[in-house]
Amino acid sequence: MGHRVTAAAQPAVRTRLDAADAEQVATTLQALATPSRLLILARLREGPLPATALAAEVGLEQSACSHQLRLLRNLGLVAGTRQGRSVVYSLYDDHVAGLLDQALYHIEHLRLGPQPPDAPEPDDTEPAPGR
């Protein structure tokens, strides 16, 4: 997988960021700036999970996980559905998964370092030289 952004990976329409939207975006990005919340979102990306199981899987105390889930729910990043005595959480929608994907893609990009603009995109199907 290359790490240069292609035209297909860009949003089709870009709108100018106004002050009100900037505040909302900043609040969302602040929510994503906590490793425990990212772990919760990453686990929910794999599929819905009851709150108690989610806490165990991400290594948080139940009360700490509930606090983080409440914040994520209030920001529209996760949704909870009551099933009997427990609440099953899932990502609010595919946009949340996209935020995670873009953040991981960016980290990979930084890890690989800058590429010259005229460098060919690596082909993952060909074996490396000497193999």
C-alpha positions as CSV (number, residue, x, y, z in Angstrom):
1,M,0.0,0.0,0.0
2,G,1.4,3.4,-1.0
3,H,1.0,6.4,1.2
4,R,0.4,9.1,-1.2
5,V,-3.2,10.5,-1.3
6,T,-4.9,10.0,-4.6
7,A,-7.7,12.0,-6.1
8,A,-10.1,9.1,-5.3
9,A,-9.3,9.3,-1.6
10,Q,-10.2,13.0,-1.5
11,P,-13.7,14.2,-0.6
12,A,-15.6,15.2,-3.7
13,V,-16.7,18.5,-2.3
14,R,-14.8,20.7,0.1
15,T,-16.6,23.5,1.9
16,R,-15.0,26.4,3.6
17,L,-14.7,26.0,7.4
18,D,-16.5,28.7,9.2
19,A,-16.1,29.6,12.9
20,A,-19.1,27.5,14.1
21,D,-18.1,24.4,12.2
22,A,-14.5,24.9,13.3
23,E,-15.6,24.7,16.9
24,Q,-17.6,21.5,16.3
25,V,-14.7,19.9,14.4
26,A,-12.3,20.9,17.2
27,T,-14.6,19.3,19.8
28,T,-14.7,16.1,17.8
29,L,-11.0,16.0,17.3
30,Q,-10.4,16.6,21.0
31,A,-12.6,13.6,21.7
32,L,-10.4,11.6,19.4
33,A,-7.3,12.8,21.2
34,T,-7.6,10.4,24.1
35,P,-6.1,6.9,23.6
36,S,-8.8,5.2,25.6
37,R,-11.5,6.7,23.4
38,L,-9.6,5.7,20.3
39,L,-9.4,2.1,21.6
40,I,-13.1,2.1,22.2
41,L,-13.9,3.4,18.8
42,A,-11.4,1.0,17.1
43,R,-13.0,-2.0,18.9
44,L,-16.5,-0.8,18.0
45,R,-15.3,-0.6,14.4
46,E,-15.1,-4.4,14.5
47,G,-18.7,-4.6,15.6
48,P,-21.3,-3.8,18.3
49,L,-20.5,-4.8,21.9
50,P,-22.2,-4.5,25.3
51,A,-20.6,-1.9,27.5
52,T,-19.3,-4.4,30.0
53,A,-17.6,-6.6,27.4
54,L,-16.2,-3.4,25.7
55,A,-14.7,-2.2,29.0
56,A,-12.9,-5.6,29.4
57,E,-11.7,-5.7,25.8
58,V,-10.1,-2.2,25.9
59,G,-8.7,-2.7,29.4
60,L,-10.8,0.0,31.2
61,E,-12.7,-0.1,34.5
62,Q,-16.4,-0.3,33.8
63,S,-17.1,3.2,35.3
64,A,-14.2,4.8,33.2
65,C,-15.5,3.1,30.0
66,S,-19.1,4.3,30.7
67,H,-17.8,7.8,31.2
68,Q,-16.0,7.7,27.8
69,L,-19.0,6.1,26.1
70,R,-21.3,8.9,27.4
71,L,-19.0,11.5,26.0
72,L,-18.6,9.7,22.7
73,R,-22.4,9.3,22.5
74,N,-23.0,13.0,23.2
75,L,-20.7,13.9,20.3
76,G,-22.5,11.6,17.9
77,L,-19.6,9.2,17.6
78,V,-21.2,6.1,19.1
79,A,-24.8,4.9,19.5
80,G,-26.2,2.7,22.3
81,T,-29.1,0.4,22.1
82,R,-30.7,-1.1,25.2
83,Q,-31.0,-4.9,25.1
84,G,-32.5,-6.2,28.3
85,R,-30.4,-4.9,31.2
86,S,-27.3,-4.0,29.1
87,V,-26.6,-1.4,26.5
88,V,-24.9,-2.5,23.2
89,Y,-22.7,0.2,21.6
90,S,-21.7,0.6,18.0
91,L,-20.2,3.3,15.9
92,Y,-22.7,6.0,15.0
93,D,-22.1,5.6,11.3
94,D,-19.4,4.9,8.7
95,H,-18.1,8.4,8.9
96,V,-16.6,7.6,12.4
97,A,-14.8,4.5,10.9
98,G,-13.6,6.9,8.2
99,L,-12.1,9.3,10.7
100,L,-10.2,6.4,12.3
101,D,-9.0,5.1,8.9
102,Q,-7.8,8.6,7.9
103,A,-5.9,9.0,11.2
104,L,-4.2,5.6,10.8
105,Y,-3.5,6.4,7.2
106,H,-1.8,9.7,8.2
107,I,0.3,7.9,10.8
108,E,1.4,5.4,8.2
109,H,2.2,8.2,5.9
110,L,4.4,10.0,8.5
111,R,6.1,6.7,9.4
112,L,7.1,6.1,5.8
113,G,8.4,9.6,5.4
114,P,8.0,12.0,2.4
115,Q,8.1,10.6,-1.1
116,P,9.4,12.6,-4.1
117,P,6.4,13.7,-6.2
118,D,7.7,11.8,-9.3
119,A,8.5,8.5,-7.4
120,P,6.5,5.6,-8.7
121,E,3.9,4.1,-6.3
122,P,5.2,0.9,-4.7
123,D,3.7,-2.3,-6.1
124,D,2.8,-4.6,-3.3
125,T,2.3,-7.5,-5.6
126,E,5.9,-7.8,-6.7
127,P,8.4,-9.5,-4.4
128,A,11.2,-7.3,-3.0
129,P,14.6,-7.5,-4.7
130,G,16.7,-10.4,-3.7
131,R,13.7,-12.7,-2.9
